[in-house]
Amino acid sequence: MRLKQLYIWTMVTALVLASHSSLWAAFGEDIEKPKPVFTQEGTDWVTELIPRGKSTPIQIRFHVDGGMLAKPVDTDFTDANRPNINWKNYRSGYFLLDIIPESPGGEVSLTLSSNYFTSATDIWGFTERKTRTWGTIGIKTSSVKGEPTAITSVIRDGSVLDEDGMADGKIQIIIGPRDSFWGYALGTLVIRFFGVFLVLSILMIGMMLSGKIFESMDAKKKAVFPAPIPGPAPVQYEPEAVEPEPVPVEEIPADVAAAIGLGIHLYSNGGRNLRLSDDGMKAAAIGLALHLQKTSGAEV
Amino acid sequence: MSWQYVLELIQNILISQTGIPHMTWGHGIMLLIALFFLYLAVAKGFEPLLLLPIGFGIFLVNFPIVPLMGLNAEGHMNLIEYFYQYGVASEIIPCVIFLGLGAMTDFGPLIANPKMLIIGAGAQLGVFVTYVGVLFFGFTLKEAASVGIIGGADGPTTIYLTAKLAPHLLGANALAAYSYMAMVPLIQPPIMRLMTTPEQRRIKMRQLRPVSAREKLLFPLIGCALIVLLIPMVAPLMGMFMFGNFMRESMMVKRLSDTAQNSLMNIVTIFLGLSVGATMQAEVFLNWKPLLIFGFGLLDFVVCTFGGILTVHIMNLFLKEKINPLIGSAGVSAVPMSARVSHVEGLKADPNNWLMMHAMAPNLAGVIGSAAAAGMMIAMFQ
């Protein structure tokens, strides 16, 4: 028991120690970083990747109106060049896009669409370059039933979204589809916890109903094949009182009784430490013989 | 042949063909951990059926350059890698164990009192609390889900989910799950006493109604259909579980049922334990994550016990016939250990209060509940 207690306290201590921020900060490494593969479909580019927190691949389509999109590239998004950004919110990663507008300083309309996007998904990019602030740049979200959710953003050459900040006929932007990590984690958690209740409640109702059915079936069965009805209680006949026949009582003379007693005593003690006179021995022998005759029926 | 050549030869053999020069501190620590778990299994009788093969698996793979895990020079799998890939990574063994568990299980107490299923759901509270807790420590969503399920106290479910979502945590999760399952008699009673009054502990429950053989036979079909319809992702586990139970209750395939309960179960347990232990190589295992997993695993068990008892208290607000809250702790699916703990605690409060059969119902509900939670988690990451 002490060993078990020691073990438990060790674990509790480990938990408390590990809760120190300097220790747990090291665990935030990005082991699920998406590895997108890009393919071109007409003028669009489609990427297939496994986002963070998923096991199956998804697709994101990049479409540009008013310009031409070069092959997108997935990019790292370290704290060094984009501070205060939590990569966990960007489950599909970040993309570096090169777009040639129809004219220098022109506007293009960039649309990202995917079945993976939800109404809560946003596209984030620079909203203020001086303070290096990132924010939403998704202007329009269209969600048609059965169609992938599309998020559109209008980008001007040389605007704050353009990496070089110059209206030079080339737009380069870094963007990321954003979903709140904690919003997703907690939201889905609550739903799933109550989901377990719901599933087991449905099972409970199913079992209660089937239980009732079985009970009623058993009751009907008992009604069809009733258990043998107990008839009138059998008359208990009092056995006739039989007088026991009188056993003839044999009179034993006192000396014989004494001899029997002595004989039994000698028999049970094996004659140890006893010395008898001849008469005494004779009496004992007679007593013993009589006793044996009485108990074993031997002829003496 | 010169002496120098002989010395070179010996040096080469020592360096390239023996493990001694490759021994590291990590190996030493892991060997000590292996010996610790072997000690717990052999000397202390902690879940020996699993901790012994797991401990020996850890012991074996933590000698340097042993060809047991990974691939060999020809690109073929090594011995235990075969067991792991075909048994655990392919998710076969946990499902086969569920088959055996199903064949061992008598659902009678649960069929007689289906309300207990709610306790099984409430006792999953720790799974979700731990999930959030480890997210704060930088675990990924998948890792968090696999750690959270430890509190469900169901070894095969933990292994199944972890192999699917975070295989690199398999050893730590399995070890934590089985260790704490063995410690249920120590972990649960203080929480049970803390959360109940002596009067509540003395509540006597009505004797369960008799359940007919036909009801028991149809339960796996009805139960499986409902659960699999609602959570298709849990079909491999629940399907095998109910199949095993159907074999048992049909009473027509006694040989198959016996095999599932005994020989098959024992065979796969050997391979499961050895493979899980073998994933705990020093270079993979020695970091802070396993320690955190052990810490959170304990918290998980505590919160699951709390959740089960709390659920009974809430149910008692609405029920005419009160439930003894001690059986709430049996909602964690350590079968039948946690039911036995409820029973023992009940006897301490009232020597004439026999809770065993009543506690078996939430215990079985816990098995279904933890499998349902696992199915939910898997579906979440599809």
HADDOCK unambig.tbl for C-alpha pairs under 7 A between the chains (distance, minus, plus):
assign (segid A and resid 11 and name CA) (segid B and resid 294 and name CA) 6.25 0.50 0.50
assign (segid A and resid 11 and name CA) (segid B and resid 295 and name CA) 4.76 0.50 0.50
assign (segid A and resid 12 and name CA) (segid B and resid 295 and name CA) 5.76 0.50 0.50
assign (segid A and resid 14 and name CA) (segid B and resid 291 and name CA) 6.66 0.50 0.50
assign (segid A and resid 14 and name CA) (segid B and resid 292 and name CA) 6.98 0.50 0.50
assign (segid A and resid 14 and name CA) (segid B and resid 295 and name CA) 6.36 0.50 0.50
assign (segid A and resid 15 and name CA) (segid B and resid 292 and name CA) 5.93 0.50 0.50
assign (segid A and resid 15 and name CA) (segid B and resid 295 and name CA) 5.00 0.50 0.50
assign (segid A and resid 18 and name CA) (segid B and resid 292 and name CA) 6.85 0.50 0.50
assign (segid A and resid 24 and name CA) (segid B and resid 137 and name CA) 5.44 0.50 0.50
assign (segid A and resid 24 and name CA) (segid B and resid 138 and name CA) 6.84 0.50 0.50
assign (segid A and resid 27 and name CA) (segid B and resid 137 and name CA) 6.73 0.50 0.50
assign (segid A and resid 27 and name CA) (segid B and resid 138 and name CA) 5.06 0.50 0.50
assign (segid A and resid 27 and name CA) (segid B and resid 139 and name CA) 6.60 0.50 0.50
assign (segid A and resid 28 and name CA) (segid B and resid 138 and name CA) 4.43 0.50 0.50
assign (segid A and resid 28 and name CA) (segid B and resid 139 and name CA) 6.71 0.50 0.50
assign (segid A and resid 53 and name CA) (segid B and resid 141 and name CA) 5.49 0.50 0.50
assign (segid A and resid 53 and name CA) (segid B and resid 142 and name CA) 5.86 0.50 0.50
assign (segid A and resid 53 and name CA) (segid B and resid 381 and name CA) 5.87 0.50 0.50
assign (segid A and resid 54 and name CA) (segid B and resid 381 and name CA) 4.34 0.50 0.50
assign (segid A and resid 54 and name CA) (segid B and resid 382 and name CA) 5.62 0.50 0.50
assign (segid A and resid 55 and name CA) (segid B and resid 381 and name CA) 5.73 0.50 0.50
assign (segid A and resid 55 and name CA) (segid B and resid 382 and name CA) 5.24 0.50 0.50
assign (segid A and resid 56 and name CA) (segid B and resid 382 and name CA) 5.66 0.50 0.50
assign (segid A and resid 189 and name CA) (segid B and resid 128 and name CA) 6.68 0.50 0.50
assign (segid A and resid 192 and name CA) (segid B and resid 376 and name CA) 6.29 0.50 0.50
assign (segid A and resid 193 and name CA) (segid B and resid 128 and name CA) 6.93 0.50 0.50
assign (segid A and resid 196 and name CA) (segid B and resid 121 and name CA) 6.00 0.50 0.50
assign (segid A and resid 196 and name CA) (segid B and resid 369 and name CA) 6.73 0.50 0.50
assign (segid A and resid 196 and name CA) (segid B and resid 372 and name CA) 6.19 0.50 0.50
assign (segid A and resid 196 and name CA) (segid B and resid 373 and name CA) 6.12 0.50 0.50
assign (segid A and resid 197 and name CA) (segid B and resid 118 and name CA) 6.64 0.50 0.50
assign (segid A and resid 197 and name CA) (segid B and resid 121 and name CA) 5.30 0.50 0.50
assign (segid A and resid 199 and name CA) (segid B and resid 227 and name CA) 6.92 0.50 0.50
assign (segid A and resid 199 and name CA) (segid B and resid 230 and name CA) 6.74 0.50 0.50
assign (segid A and resid 200 and name CA) (segid B and resid 117 and name CA) 5.92 0.50 0.50
assign (segid A and resid 200 and name CA) (segid B and resid 118 and name CA) 6.48 0.50 0.50
assign (segid A and resid 200 and name CA) (segid B and resid 121 and name CA) 6.70 0.50 0.50
assign (segid A and resid 201 and name CA) (segid B and resid 118 and name CA) 6.55 0.50 0.50
assign (segid A and resid 203 and name CA) (segid B and resid 223 and name CA) 6.64 0.50 0.50
assign (segid A and resid 203 and name CA) (segid B and resid 226 and name CA) 6.48 0.50 0.50
assign (segid A and resid 204 and name CA) (segid B and resid 114 and name CA) 5.21 0.50 0.50
assign (segid A and resid 204 and name CA) (segid B and resid 115 and name CA) 6.25 0.50 0.50
assign (segid A and resid 204 and name CA) (segid B and resid 117 and name CA) 6.29 0.50 0.50
assign (segid A and resid 207 and name CA) (segid B and resid 111 and name CA) 6.77 0.50 0.50
assign (segid A and resid 207 and name CA) (segid B and resid 114 and name CA) 6.24 0.50 0.50
assign (segid A and resid 208 and name CA) (segid B and resid 114 and name CA) 6.37 0.50 0.50
assign (segid A and resid 214 and name CA) (segid B and resid 215 and name CA) 6.80 0.50 0.50
